Amino acid sequence: MTKRRKPGRGEQRERGRTRRERRRYLLVAAEGRNKTERLYIESLIKNQKVYAVHFTAGSETDAPQLVQSAIHARERMPDWSEGDAVFVLSDMDTEEYKKAKAEEAIRIADKSEIELLLSAPCFEIWYLLHFRYSTRQYSSSAEAVDELRKYVKDYQKNSDIAEMLKPLQAEAIARAKKAEKYHETAGRKRWERNSGTEVYHLVELLKMAEE
C-alpha cells in the first residue's frame, strides 16, 4: 500500500479557510514625463475598495506607445479576468502630427479592449472644467495651464489639487459631457477636438467604486 503524504502547512491552512476574492485590477498608463495624472488618480482611489490600482512604469509620451505599454503591463498581471480594466491617459497637445498618432492609438486600444482617454490640449483641461464650461481652442498646453492659474493660483505641473477639486467634480463631469456633445454635433473626430477631455470616464468609474 502506498503511504499517504501528509499535507503541508500551507495546504492545511487553505483547507481551513475560504479563499478571499481579490479586488478588481485597474491598470492605468499615463505620460511618464510628469506625475500630474498619477497624483490626481491616487487621491481619488483613497476611499474605494473595489479596485487594486496599478500604474505602468515607463517614460512614454507618445499615445500609441502608451497603449502598447499598457498591453504589455496587462500581460504581466497575474490572473487577469473579466471585471478588470485598463485606462490610458494621453495629451493631444497642439502639434498637427499628434492627430495621426491619436488616431493610430485609438485603433490599437479598441482592438485590445483598452480605454484610451484623450485630453486636448492637456490634462489640465479636466481641472479647468471644474470651474467653467468652455470649448475654446488653445494654441498650446502652456496657454491652458495659464488659464487654470486664474482659478488655482501658482499652479504647477505635479501639483496635487484633487481634494480641492472634489466638491466640484459633478459639475466637471457634466461640463465634459456637454463639450463632448458639442464636438460630436460639429462632426469632429476624437483626435480633432480642441479643447476637451475624456478623463471623466475614469472619474465616474472611481466615483461609483466609492458608493
N, C-alpha and C positions, 0 to 999 in steps of 0.2 A: 504494500500500500504506500502511495506517495504521501510524504509528510506535508501537511498543510502549512503554508507560510503565514507567519503572524503578520497582521497588518502593522505598518509603520505608524509612528506618532501622527504624521500628517494625515494619513488615511483615517485614523481613529477620530481625530478632531473633525474631519469632514463628515463622517457618518453621523456625528452627534449634533450637527447644526445644519440649518438651511443656508445655502449659498446666497448672499445678498446680491440683488440685481444692481449692476453698476449704473452710474449716471450715463446719460447720452453724451457722446462726444460732440463737441463743437470746435471745429478746426478753422482758424482764421489766418489768412495771409494778407499782410499789408506792406506797403512800401518800406524798405529797410533803411532809408536814409534818415528817418526821424521816428519818434515814438508817439506822435500825437494820437494816432488811431488806437494804438495799444493801450495807452494810459486811459483813454476815454472808455474803451470796452472793459478794461479791468475794473474800472469804477462801477460800471453798470452791472457786472456779474456778482457783486459782493453779496447781494441779498437773494440770490436764486439758488435752488438746489437741484435743478433739472439737468443742467449741463456741466460737464467737465471740460473747461475751455483750454485749448492748446493753440499756441501761435507758432507759425512756421519760422524757422531760423534762416536768415539769408539777407542779402543786400539788394535784392531785385527792385527795380523801379519801373520796369517795362511790363505792361499789362499781360501779354502772352507768357512772359517768363514767370510772373506771379502765379498765373493759373497753373503752369507746369509744376512750379514748386509745391503748390497745394496738392496736385495729383500725386506727386512723389511722397509727400508727407502723409497723405491718406493711406498709401500703400504700406507704409511702415507702422501704421497704427494697429494694435492688436484687436482681434475680434470685431472689426468694423461691421456694423449691421444697420438694418432699417431703423430710422429714427435719428441716426447720427447725421450731421450736416457739415458742409464746407462753405465758407464765405471768403471771397477775395475782394478786398477794397483797393480800388485803383483811382488815381487822379488823372483827369484828362489833360490838365494844363491848357495851353492855348496853341501849341505848335501844331501845324496842319498835319504832320506825319502821324501824330498821336491818334487821329481819327481812324486811320487804317489799322494801327496797332490795336485799338479798342475793338474794331470790327472783327479782327482775327481772334482776339481773346474771347469775345462773345461766342464765336463758333466753337472754340475748344471747350469753353466752360459748359455750353449747352449739351455738347456731345458727351461730356464727362459727368453730367449731373452735379455741377458746381454752380453756386450762386455768385455771379460776378456783379459787384455793386460799384457803379461809376459815379464820380463826383466831378463836376465841371465848374470852374477850372480846378478846384481843390477841395479837400475835406472840410475846410473852414466854411464852405457854403452851408453845410449842415448846421454849424454853430450859428451862422447868421440867421437862418430860418427860425431860430428860437426867438428872435427879436422883431423880425418883419418879413412880410411877403414881397418877393421881387423876382422878376425874370430878366433883369438887366444883364447885358453881356459885359464880360470883363476882358481887358486886354492882357492880363497876366494874373497869376496866382497872388503875387505881391499886392496887387490892387484890391483883391478880395480880402486879404489879411488886413490891409489898411482900413477898409470899411468896418471890419469886425472890431477894430480898436475904438471905434466910435461908441461901442457898447461895452467892450471889455478893455478897459484902459491898460496899456502896457502889455497887451497880449503878445506872446512869442510862441513860435513852434515848440512843441513839447510841454506847453502849459497845460496843467490838469484843471479844467474848469467844469468837469462833469457834474459835480454836486451843485454848482451854481446854476447850471442849465436845467437840472432835472425838473424843477417846478414848471418849466416852460415846454416840457417835452411833448405834451399832447398838441400844443399849438404848432410846434415844429413839424410834427408828423403830418398834420392837416395841410400845412403850407407846402411841404414837399410833394404831397399827392396832388395838390392844386397846380403846382408848377409842372409836374409830370404830365398832367392832363392838358395843360396849356401847350406844351411842346408836341404832344401826340396830335392834338387838334390842328396844329400848324404843319403836321406831316413830317416832323423831324425824327430821324432815326436816333437811337440811344446815343450814338457817338457824335451826333451833331448838335447836342443841346448845351447851350451856354447862356445862363447858368442853371444848375440843377444838381440834385443828388439822389441816389437810390439807397443811401445808408439807412433810411427809415425801415427798410425790410428787416434788417438785423435788429434794430432797436425794438421793433414791435415783437419780434420773437423773444428777446430777452425780457421785455415787459410782461409778456404772458407767463414767462417762467417764474416771475415773482408772485403771481396771483395764486 
